[in-house]
Amino acid sequence: SFLGPVIKAEVGESIRVTFRNNASRPFSIQPHGVSYRKSDEGALYGAASRGTESPASHVSPGATFTYEWNVPEDVGPTDQDPDCLTWLYYSAVDAVRDTSSGLVGPLLVCRK
């Protein structure tokens, strides 16, 4: 499997990722190391939340969704860290299957 593209941002920046699903089944982008609104979270929840999922949680084949995330200072490098910290993103529609298929990538959070 291959990793997805590197997403890189500095502390204090916003990230916009436009995801077009050219696959044959739904996928999403679930990031770690950034903050986001529920409407930009790429995760599905159990039956208790059926009907309340965000379009971000499962982008259908042929559909496009633009995710917007913020990079807060508390997830960035400290004085003892390297210039960038590595977080990750992945498809959370079927996290095990999706990441095993290579739908995972690095998200770098760098100091200003």
C-alpha positions as CSV (number, residue, x, y, z in Angstrom):
1,S,0.0,0.0,0.0
2,F,1.0,3.6,-0.5
3,L,0.7,6.6,1.8
4,G,-1.5,9.5,0.8
5,P,0.0,12.9,0.1
6,V,1.8,14.9,2.9
7,I,-0.4,17.6,4.4
8,K,1.8,20.3,6.1
9,A,0.7,23.3,8.0
10,E,2.2,25.7,10.6
11,V,0.7,26.4,14.0
12,G,-2.0,29.0,13.7
13,E,-2.9,28.2,10.1
14,S,-6.1,26.7,8.7
15,I,-6.0,23.7,6.3
16,R,-8.5,23.2,3.5
17,V,-8.5,19.8,1.8
18,T,-10.8,19.2,-1.2
19,F,-11.4,15.5,-1.5
20,R,-12.9,14.0,-4.6
21,N,-13.8,10.4,-4.2
22,N,-12.9,8.6,-7.4
23,A,-13.3,5.2,-5.8
24,S,-16.2,2.7,-5.9
25,R,-17.2,3.0,-2.2
26,P,-17.5,5.8,0.4
27,F,-14.3,7.1,2.1
28,S,-13.5,10.0,4.4
29,I,-10.6,11.9,5.8
30,Q,-10.3,11.8,9.6
31,P,-7.3,13.9,10.8
32,H,-5.4,13.8,14.1
33,G,-3.4,16.7,15.4
34,V,-5.8,19.5,14.3
35,S,-9.1,20.9,15.5
36,Y,-12.3,20.9,13.5
37,R,-16.0,21.3,13.8
38,K,-18.2,18.3,13.8
39,S,-19.2,19.1,10.2
40,D,-15.6,18.6,9.1
41,E,-14.9,15.4,11.1
42,G,-14.4,12.3,8.9
43,A,-15.7,9.8,11.4
44,L,-19.0,7.8,11.5
45,Y,-20.7,7.1,14.8
46,G,-22.9,4.2,15.8
47,A,-26.6,3.7,15.4
48,A,-27.4,6.2,18.1
49,S,-26.4,9.0,15.7
50,R,-27.9,7.7,12.5
51,G,-29.3,10.5,10.4
52,T,-27.1,13.0,12.0
53,E,-23.9,12.2,10.3
54,S,-22.0,15.0,8.5
55,P,-21.3,14.7,4.8
56,A,-17.6,14.7,5.8
57,S,-18.1,11.3,7.5
58,H,-18.7,9.4,4.3
59,V,-18.0,10.9,0.9
60,S,-19.8,8.9,-1.7
61,P,-18.3,7.7,-5.0
62,G,-18.1,10.6,-7.4
63,A,-18.8,13.2,-4.7
64,T,-16.5,16.0,-3.5
65,F,-16.2,17.4,0.0
66,T,-13.9,20.2,1.3
67,Y,-12.6,19.7,4.8
68,E,-11.5,22.6,6.9
69,W,-9.3,22.2,9.9
70,N,-7.4,24.5,12.3
71,V,-3.9,24.0,13.7
72,P,-3.9,25.1,17.4
73,E,-0.7,25.9,19.2
74,D,-1.1,23.1,21.7
75,V,-0.6,20.4,19.1
76,G,2.5,22.0,17.6
77,P,6.2,21.5,18.5
78,T,7.5,22.6,21.9
79,D,11.0,23.9,22.4
80,Q,12.3,20.4,22.9
81,D,10.7,19.0,19.7
82,P,11.9,19.1,16.1
83,D,10.5,21.8,13.8
84,C,7.6,19.6,12.7
85,L,5.6,16.9,14.5
86,T,4.0,14.1,12.5
87,W,0.3,13.3,13.0
88,L,-1.8,11.4,10.6
89,Y,-5.0,11.3,8.6
90,Y,-7.0,8.3,7.3
91,S,-10.3,7.2,6.0
92,A,-12.6,6.3,9.0
93,V,-15.5,4.8,7.1
94,D,-14.0,1.4,7.7
95,A,-10.8,2.3,9.4
96,V,-9.1,-1.1,9.4
97,R,-9.9,-1.9,5.8
98,D,-9.3,1.6,4.6
99,T,-5.9,2.0,6.3
100,S,-4.8,-1.5,5.2
101,S,-5.7,-0.4,1.7
102,G,-3.3,2.6,2.0
103,L,-5.9,5.3,2.7
104,V,-3.6,6.9,5.3
105,G,-1.1,9.7,5.2
106,P,1.1,12.0,7.2
107,L,-0.1,15.4,8.6
108,L,2.9,17.6,9.6
109,V,2.3,20.3,12.1
110,C,5.3,22.7,12.1
111,R,6.3,25.7,14.2
112,K,5.9,29.2,12.8
